């Protein structure tokens, strides 16, 4: 993914070869046409795969817990609602890949969209800077969170292996309160960090296609195991379905009940969000074709990908809730089962692999941004920027080697040594949700389409955006209570 503001089909860009053969067969159609030309379905499948990999992930394993907080009515309703809202916002955002005023100019990143649509109307300083901070801070937050989550899971694999094989009790408590199972976590942060340093030196995202395939395979592995253990639990309950229309668990204060409901909604909203990298995906699959055709491909990918993910979320959430009821664990592999330990280790290892691939997907735009800024500031002929070094049989650009290694080290050390760092990052990620996912896309859409503020469509979009703002504030408040109180 490269931060490019103009079309240059002669330049080889990251992800260019991921657009499968057939792009050259595309012909121009009216922008409102829904049919894709012959030969374009393979790029659509490629784009849909990227959407699935960007959205579907370990978050599905939390959905049984969210269903337990909301019940059989509100739980599925919340999943459908947020999938629909994300669908609308994603369709709007993908249409900003090119400007109708200059169809030859592409907007391969979120920043280009803000600069092209809002900057042209004199709001450049405020909107561009705010968006820059929000987007790249959000990407940095995701990288740090993936580091922490993956390291904790690797430590959990050792805890399960250390305790479960020697304990025939079905009620094994494999957690940090059991001193015999205690595991030192820091080495796993280092292992994950070193792995990411190596992966980050692959200079172009297109060379990481094998990693995306592995991530998809990992998703199939741990999701299948999750389905299997849920069905096993249901069978152990004489095939009875647990759960109720609302939360029927232990008596708790209204404040705590509200906080858990808001937290569940946050998990659902987060499960569908990929706006920070949507345009990068569109630019990756759009190299070598007209911008209008890339827009159509991405529209189709969203139309197929997000409903598919909504169905997956409904399936996993409902199945887990049916199995565990009000006792649904927040993370099914950590607290749902402790045996067989080898199967749980395979599932956890697959989740770690998924986090490793997701880390690269989210940091590549950061690398592209810093590298382009350095070239613009010092020039492409700068000795440090263009210098190459050879390590063993591989050749690296010195500037990329230093920058990417430094970035991974920083995210790893911060995650490793600052106890509340990840909690604060979660809060930042929550606060970035509304402006990135809804506010900017809706604002630009209303402005470009010249939609009257008091028209039905204008009011509907503004009500949707305001509703998401209220939900974001509520989620942030609940998070603050968790972290600080």
C-alpha positions as CSV (number, residue, x, y, z in Angstrom):
1,X,0.0,0.0,0.0
2,X,1.6,3.2,-1.1
3,X,0.5,6.7,-0.4
4,X,-0.1,8.0,-3.9
5,X,-2.2,10.9,-4.9
6,X,-2.0,10.5,-8.6
7,X,-2.4,7.6,-10.9
8,X,0.8,6.1,-12.3
9,X,0.2,2.8,-13.9
10,X,3.9,2.4,-14.8
11,X,4.9,2.4,-11.2
12,X,4.8,-1.0,-9.5
13,X,2.8,-0.5,-6.3
14,X,2.4,-2.8,-3.3
15,X,-0.4,-5.2,-3.9
16,X,-0.4,-4.7,-7.7
17,X,0.1,-8.4,-8.5
18,X,-2.7,-9.3,-6.0
19,X,-5.1,-8.1,-8.6
20,X,-5.6,-11.3,-10.4
21,X,-5.4,-11.4,-14.2
22,X,-8.5,-10.1,-15.8
23,X,-8.2,-6.4,-14.9
24,X,-7.1,-5.7,-18.5
25,X,-10.4,-7.1,-19.7
26,X,-12.4,-4.4,-17.9
27,X,-14.2,-1.8,-20.0
28,X,-15.6,1.5,-18.9
29,X,-19.3,1.7,-17.9
30,X,-21.6,4.3,-16.5
31,X,-20.7,5.0,-12.9
32,X,-24.2,4.0,-11.7
33,X,-24.0,0.6,-13.6
34,X,-24.2,-2.4,-11.4
35,X,-22.8,-5.0,-13.8
36,X,-19.2,-5.9,-13.8
37,X,-17.6,-6.7,-17.2
38,X,-16.5,-10.2,-18.1
39,X,-13.3,-11.2,-16.3
40,X,-13.8,-8.9,-13.4
41,X,-15.1,-11.4,-10.9
42,X,-11.7,-12.7,-9.9
43,X,-10.6,-9.2,-8.7
44,X,-14.0,-9.0,-6.9
45,X,-13.2,-12.3,-5.1
46,X,-9.7,-11.0,-4.2
47,X,-11.2,-7.8,-2.8
48,X,-13.8,-9.7,-0.9
49,X,-11.1,-11.9,0.6
50,X,-9.3,-8.8,1.8
51,X,-12.5,-7.5,3.4
52,X,-13.0,-10.8,5.2
53,X,-9.4,-10.9,6.4
54,X,-9.6,-7.2,7.6
55,X,-12.9,-7.7,9.5
56,X,-13.4,-11.4,10.4
57,X,-11.0,-12.4,13.1
58,X,-10.6,-13.4,16.7
59,X,-13.4,-10.9,17.6
60,X,-16.0,-13.6,16.7
61,X,-14.8,-15.6,19.7
62,X,-16.1,-12.8,22.0
63,X,-19.6,-12.8,20.6
64,X,-21.0,-15.5,22.8
65,X,-20.3,-13.2,25.8
66,X,-21.9,-10.2,24.1
67,X,-25.0,-12.3,23.4
68,X,-25.1,-13.3,27.1
69,X,-25.2,-9.6,28.1
70,X,-27.9,-8.7,25.6
71,X,-30.1,-11.8,25.3
72,X,-31.6,-13.6,22.3
73,X,-33.5,-10.5,21.0
74,X,-31.1,-7.5,21.6
75,X,-28.0,-9.6,20.8
76,X,-28.8,-10.5,17.1
77,X,-30.5,-7.1,16.6
78,X,-27.3,-5.3,17.7
79,X,-25.2,-7.4,15.3
80,X,-27.6,-6.8,12.4
81,X,-27.8,-3.0,13.2
82,X,-24.0,-2.4,13.4
83,X,-23.4,-4.5,10.3
84,X,-25.9,-2.4,8.4
85,X,-24.4,0.9,9.7
86,X,-20.9,-0.2,8.8
87,X,-22.2,-1.3,5.4
88,X,-23.6,2.1,4.7
89,X,-20.5,4.0,5.9
90,X,-18.2,1.6,3.9
91,X,-20.1,2.0,0.7
92,X,-20.0,5.8,1.1
93,X,-16.3,5.8,1.9
94,X,-15.3,3.5,-1.0
95,X,-16.9,5.9,-3.4
96,X,-14.4,8.6,-2.4
97,X,-11.5,6.6,-4.0
98,X,-11.6,9.1,-6.9
99,X,-12.9,12.6,-7.2
100,X,-15.8,13.3,-9.6
101,X,-14.1,16.6,-10.3
102,X,-10.9,14.9,-11.4
103,X,-11.5,11.1,-12.1
104,X,-7.8,10.6,-13.0
105,X,-6.8,11.4,-9.4
106,X,-7.1,8.7,-6.9
107,X,-7.4,8.9,-3.1
108,X,-5.5,5.8,-1.9
109,X,-5.7,6.7,1.8
110,X,-8.1,8.2,4.2
111,X,-5.9,11.3,4.4
112,X,-6.2,11.9,0.6
113,X,-10.0,11.8,0.9
114,X,-10.0,14.5,3.5
115,X,-7.6,16.6,1.6
116,X,-9.4,16.2,-1.7
117,X,-12.9,16.8,-0.5
118,X,-12.6,19.0,2.5
119,X,-9.3,20.7,1.9
120,X,-10.6,22.0,-1.4
121,X,-13.2,23.9,0.5
122,X,-10.9,25.8,2.8
123,X,-11.0,23.4,5.7
124,X,-7.7,21.8,5.1
125,X,-5.8,22.8,8.2
126,X,-8.4,21.6,10.7
127,X,-9.9,18.6,9.0
128,X,-6.7,17.2,7.5
129,X,-4.7,17.5,10.8
130,X,-7.4,16.0,12.9
131,X,-8.0,13.2,10.5
132,X,-4.2,12.5,10.3
133,X,-3.9,12.3,14.1
134,X,-7.0,10.1,14.5
135,X,-6.3,7.7,11.6
136,X,-2.6,7.0,12.2
137,X,-3.0,7.0,16.0
138,X,-5.7,4.4,15.5
139,X,-3.4,2.3,13.4
140,X,-0.7,2.6,16.0
141,X,-3.1,1.6,18.7
142,X,-4.1,-1.5,16.7
143,X,-0.5,-2.6,16.3
144,X,0.2,-2.2,20.0
145,X,-3.0,-4.1,20.9
146,X,-2.2,-7.0,18.6
147,X,1.2,-7.2,20.3
148,X,-0.3,-7.4,23.7
149,X,-3.1,-9.8,22.8
150,X,-0.8,-12.2,20.9
151,X,1.8,-12.2,23.7
152,X,-0.9,-13.0,26.3
153,X,-2.2,-15.9,24.2
154,X,1.3,-17.3,23.7
155,X,1.8,-17.2,27.5
156,X,-1.6,-18.9,27.9
157,X,-0.5,-21.7,25.7
158,X,2.3,-22.5,28.0
159,X,0.0,-22.2,31.1
160,X,-2.4,-24.8,29.6
161,X,0.5,-27.1,28.6
162,X,2.1,-26.7,32.1
163,X,-1.0,-27.5,34.2
164,X,-3.7,-29.4,32.3
165,X,-1.7,-32.6,31.2
166,X,-0.9,-33.4,34.8
167,X,-4.4,-32.7,36.2
168,X,-7.2,-35.1,35.6
169,X,-9.8,-32.8,37.3
170,X,-12.3,-31.4,34.8
171,X,-12.3,-28.2,36.9
172,X,-8.8,-27.1,36.2
173,X,-8.3,-23.4,36.9
174,X,-5.6,-22.4,34.4
175,X,-5.1,-18.7,35.3
176,X,-2.6,-16.5,37.0
177,X,-4.2,-17.0,40.4
178,X,-2.9,-20.6,40.4
179,X,0.8,-20.1,41.3
180,X,1.8,-23.5,39.9
181,X,0.6,-22.4,36.5
182,X,2.2,-18.9,36.6
183,X,4.1,-18.0,33.4
184,X,6.5,-15.1,32.8
185,X,5.0,-13.1,30.0
186,X,7.8,-10.8,28.8
187,X,9.6,-13.4,26.6
188,X,6.5,-13.7,24.5
189,X,6.4,-10.0,23.8
190,X,10.0,-10.3,22.6
191,X,9.2,-13.4,20.4
192,X,6.2,-11.5,18.8
193,X,8.3,-8.4,18.3
194,X,11.2,-10.2,16.6
195,X,8.7,-11.9,14.3
196,X,7.2,-8.6,13.3
197,X,10.6,-7.0,12.7
198,X,11.3,-9.8,10.2
199,X,7.9,-9.6,8.5
200,X,8.1,-5.8,8.4
201,X,11.3,-5.9,6.3
202,X,9.3,-7.3,3.4
203,X,9.2,-3.9,1.6
204,X,5.9,-4.3,-0.3
205,X,2.6,-5.6,0.9
206,X,2.1,-7.6,-2.2
207,X,4.9,-9.9,-1.1
208,X,2.8,-10.7,2.1
209,X,0.0,-12.4,0.1
210,X,1.2,-15.8,1.5
211,X,0.6,-14.4,5.1
212,X,-2.9,-13.4,4.3
213,X,-3.6,-16.9,3.1
214,X,-2.1,-18.3,6.3
215,X,-4.3,-15.9,8.3
216,X,-7.4,-17.1,6.6
217,X,-6.4,-20.7,7.2
218,X,-5.9,-19.8,10.9
219,X,-9.3,-18.3,11.0
220,X,-10.8,-21.5,9.7
221,X,-8.9,-23.5,12.3
222,X,-9.8,-21.6,15.4
223,X,-13.4,-20.9,14.3
224,X,-14.0,-24.6,13.6
225,X,-12.6,-25.5,17.0
226,X,-14.9,-22.9,18.6
227,X,-17.9,-24.4,16.8
228,X,-16.8,-27.9,17.8
229,X,-16.5,-27.2,21.5
230,X,-19.7,-25.2,21.5
231,X,-21.6,-28.2,20.0
232,X,-19.9,-30.5,22.5
233,X,-21.1,-28.3,25.3
234,X,-24.7,-28.3,23.9
235,X,-24.5,-32.1,23.6
236,X,-23.4,-32.3,27.2
237,X,-26.5,-30.3,28.1
238,X,-28.7,-32.9,26.5
239,X,-29.0,-30.7,23.4
240,X,-30.9,-28.0,25.4
241,X,-30.5,-24.4,24.4
242,X,-29.4,-22.0,27.1
243,X,-30.0,-18.3,27.4
244,X,-33.0,-16.0,27.6
245,X,-34.6,-13.0,26.1
246,X,-32.5,-10.8,28.4
247,X,-29.7,-11.2,30.9
248,X,-30.8,-13.6,33.6
249,X,-27.5,-13.9,35.5
250,X,-26.6,-13.0,39.1
251,X,-28.1,-10.0,40.7
252,X,-26.0,-6.9,40.1
253,X,-26.3,-3.2,40.4
254,X,-28.0,-1.3,37.6
255,X,-24.8,0.6,36.9
256,X,-22.8,-2.6,36.4
257,X,-25.5,-4.1,34.3
258,X,-25.5,-1.0,32.1
259,X,-21.7,-1.0,31.8
260,X,-21.7,-4.7,30.7
261,X,-24.3,-4.0,28.1
262,X,-22.4,-1.0,26.7
263,X,-19.2,-3.1,26.7
264,X,-21.0,-5.8,24.7
265,X,-22.2,-3.3,22.2
266,X,-18.6,-2.1,21.9
267,X,-17.4,-5.6,21.0
268,X,-20.1,-5.8,18.3
269,X,-19.3,-2.4,16.8
270,X,-15.6,-3.2,16.8
271,X,-16.2,-6.5,15.0
272,X,-17.2,-4.8,11.8
273,X,-14.9,-1.8,11.7
274,X,-12.2,-1.7,8.9
275,X,-12.6,1.9,7.7
276,X,-9.0,2.8,8.7
277,X,-7.7,0.5,5.9
278,X,-10.6,0.4,3.5
279,X,-9.2,2.8,1.0
280,X,-5.8,1.1,1.2
281,X,-7.4,-2.2,0.3
282,X,-9.3,-0.5,-2.5
283,X,-6.0,1.0,-3.9
284,X,-4.3,-2.4,-3.6
285,X,-6.9,-4.2,-5.7
286,X,-7.3,-1.2,-8.0
287,X,-3.9,-0.9,-9.5
288,X,-3.9,-1.3,-13.3
289,X,-7.6,-0.6,-13.7
290,X,-9.6,2.6,-14.1
291,X,-10.5,4.2,-10.8
292,X,-14.2,3.8,-11.6
293,X,-13.8,0.1,-12.0
294,X,-11.8,-0.2,-8.8
295,X,-14.7,1.5,-7.1
296,X,-17.2,-1.0,-8.5
297,X,-15.0,-3.9,-7.4
298,X,-14.8,-2.6,-3.9
299,X,-18.5,-2.0,-3.8
300,X,-19.1,-5.6,-4.8
301,X,-16.6,-6.8,-2.2
302,X,-18.4,-4.8,0.6
303,X,-21.8,-6.1,-0.6
304,X,-20.6,-9.7,-0.4
305,X,-18.1,-9.4,2.5
306,X,-20.0,-7.5,5.2
307,X,-23.3,-9.6,5.0
308,X,-21.2,-12.8,5.1
309,X,-19.4,-11.5,8.2
310,X,-22.7,-10.6,9.8
311,X,-23.9,-14.2,9.2
312,X,-20.7,-15.5,10.7
313,X,-21.1,-13.3,13.8
314,X,-24.7,-14.3,14.3
315,X,-23.7,-18.0,13.9
316,X,-20.8,-17.9,16.4
317,X,-22.6,-15.6,18.9
318,X,-25.8,-17.7,18.9
319,X,-24.0,-21.0,19.0
320,X,-21.8,-20.0,21.9
321,X,-24.7,-18.4,23.8
322,X,-26.8,-21.6,23.3
323,X,-23.9,-23.6,24.7
324,X,-23.0,-21.6,27.8
325,X,-26.0,-19.3,28.4
326,X,-25.5,-16.6,31.0
327,X,-22.1,-18.2,31.9
328,X,-20.7,-17.5,28.5
329,X,-17.0,-16.7,28.9
330,X,-15.6,-13.4,27.5
331,X,-13.1,-15.4,25.5
332,X,-14.1,-18.9,24.8
333,X,-10.6,-20.5,24.5
334,X,-9.3,-18.9,27.7
335,X,-12.2,-19.5,30.0
336,X,-14.7,-21.8,28.3
337,X,-12.7,-25.0,28.3
338,X,-9.5,-26.4,29.8
339,X,-9.5,-29.8,28.1
340,X,-8.3,-31.2,25.8
341,X,-5.3,-28.9,26.2
342,X,-3.7,-29.8,22.9
343,X,-6.8,-28.7,21.0
344,X,-7.0,-25.4,22.9
345,X,-3.3,-24.8,22.2
346,X,-3.9,-25.3,18.4
347,X,-6.8,-22.8,18.5
348,X,-4.7,-20.3,20.5
349,X,-1.7,-20.7,18.2
350,X,-4.0,-20.1,15.2
351,X,-5.3,-16.9,16.8
352,X,-1.7,-15.7,17.4
353,X,-1.0,-16.3,13.7
354,X,-4.1,-14.2,12.8
355,X,-2.9,-11.4,15.1
356,X,0.6,-11.5,13.4
357,X,-1.0,-11.1,10.0
358,X,-3.4,-8.4,11.2
359,X,-0.4,-6.5,12.7
360,X,1.2,-6.2,9.2
361,X,-2.1,-5.2,7.6
362,X,-2.5,-2.2,10.0
363,X,1.2,-1.1,10.1
364,X,1.8,-1.0,6.3
365,X,0.0,2.3,5.9
366,X,2.1,3.8,8.7
367,X,5.3,2.6,7.0
368,X,4.1,4.0,3.7
369,X,3.3,7.4,5.3
370,X,6.7,7.8,7.0
371,X,8.7,6.6,4.0
372,X,6.9,9.0,1.7
373,X,7.3,11.9,4.1
374,X,11.1,11.1,4.3
375,X,11.5,11.0,0.6
376,X,9.5,14.3,0.2
377,X,11.6,16.0,2.9
378,X,15.1,14.8,2.0
379,X,14.7,13.7,-1.6
380,X,14.9,10.3,-3.2
381,X,18.7,10.7,-3.8
382,X,19.5,11.1,-0.2
383,X,22.4,8.7,0.7
384,X,20.6,7.3,3.8
385,X,17.3,6.8,2.0
386,X,18.6,5.1,-1.1
387,X,21.5,3.1,0.5
388,X,21.1,-0.7,0.5
389,X,22.8,-3.2,2.6
390,X,23.1,-7.0,2.3
391,X,22.4,-9.3,5.2
392,X,23.2,-12.9,4.4
393,X,21.6,-13.4,1.0
394,X,19.0,-10.7,1.3
395,X,19.3,-7.0,0.4
396,X,17.5,-4.3,2.4
397,X,17.0,-0.6,2.1
398,X,18.8,0.8,5.1
399,X,16.2,3.5,5.8
400,X,13.4,1.0,5.7
401,X,15.3,-1.4,7.9
402,X,16.0,1.2,10.6
403,X,12.5,2.8,10.5
404,X,10.5,-0.4,10.6
405,X,12.7,-2.0,13.2
406,X,12.4,1.1,15.4
407,X,8.6,1.2,15.1
408,X,8.2,-2.5,16.0
409,X,10.6,-2.1,19.0
410,X,8.6,0.9,20.3
411,X,5.2,-0.8,20.1
412,X,6.6,-3.9,21.7
413,X,8.4,-2.1,24.6
414,X,5.4,0.1,25.4
415,X,3.1,-3.0,25.4
416,X,5.5,-4.9,27.5
417,X,6.4,-2.5,30.3
418,X,3.5,-0.1,30.7
419,X,0.8,-1.8,32.6
420,X,-2.1,0.5,31.8
421,X,-0.9,1.3,28.3
422,X,-3.1,-1.1,26.5
423,X,-6.2,0.0,28.5
424,X,-5.5,3.6,27.5
425,X,-5.1,2.5,23.9
426,X,-8.4,0.9,24.0
427,X,-9.9,4.2,25.1
428,X,-8.2,6.0,22.2
429,X,-9.5,3.4,19.8
430,X,-13.0,3.9,21.1
431,X,-12.9,7.7,20.7
432,X,-11.6,7.3,17.2
433,X,-14.5,5.2,16.1
434,X,-17.2,7.8,15.5
435,X,-15.1,10.4,13.5
436,X,-13.3,7.8,11.3
437,X,-16.2,5.4,10.6
438,X,-19.1,7.8,10.4
439,X,-18.5,11.6,10.8
440,X,-16.1,12.3,8.0
441,X,-17.7,10.0,5.4
442,X,-21.2,11.3,6.1
443,X,-20.1,14.9,6.2
444,X,-18.4,14.6,2.8
445,X,-21.3,12.6,1.3
446,X,-23.8,15.2,2.3
447,X,-21.6,18.0,1.0
448,X,-20.8,16.3,-2.4
449,X,-24.3,15.2,-3.1
450,X,-25.6,18.6,-2.0
451,X,-28.2,16.9,0.2
452,X,-30.5,19.4,1.9
453,X,-30.0,19.2,5.7
454,X,-33.8,18.9,6.4
455,X,-34.5,16.4,3.6
456,X,-35.4,12.8,4.5
457,X,-32.0,11.5,3.4
458,X,-30.1,14.3,5.0
459,X,-31.9,13.9,8.3
460,X,-31.5,10.1,8.2
461,X,-27.7,10.3,7.7
462,X,-27.3,12.9,10.5
463,X,-29.5,10.9,12.9
464,X,-27.4,7.8,12.2
465,X,-24.2,9.8,12.8
466,X,-25.5,11.4,15.9
467,X,-26.7,8.0,17.2
468,X,-23.3,6.5,16.7
469,X,-21.7,9.5,18.5
470,X,-23.9,8.9,21.5
471,X,-23.0,5.2,21.5
472,X,-19.3,6.1,21.2
473,X,-19.5,8.4,24.3
474,X,-21.3,5.7,26.3
475,X,-18.7,3.1,25.4
476,X,-15.9,5.5,26.3
477,X,-17.5,6.3,29.6
478,X,-17.8,2.6,30.4
479,X,-14.2,2.0,29.4
480,X,-13.1,4.9,31.7
481,X,-14.9,3.3,34.6
482,X,-13.2,-0.1,33.8
483,X,-9.7,1.4,33.6
484,X,-9.7,4.1,36.2
485,X,-12.4,3.3,38.7
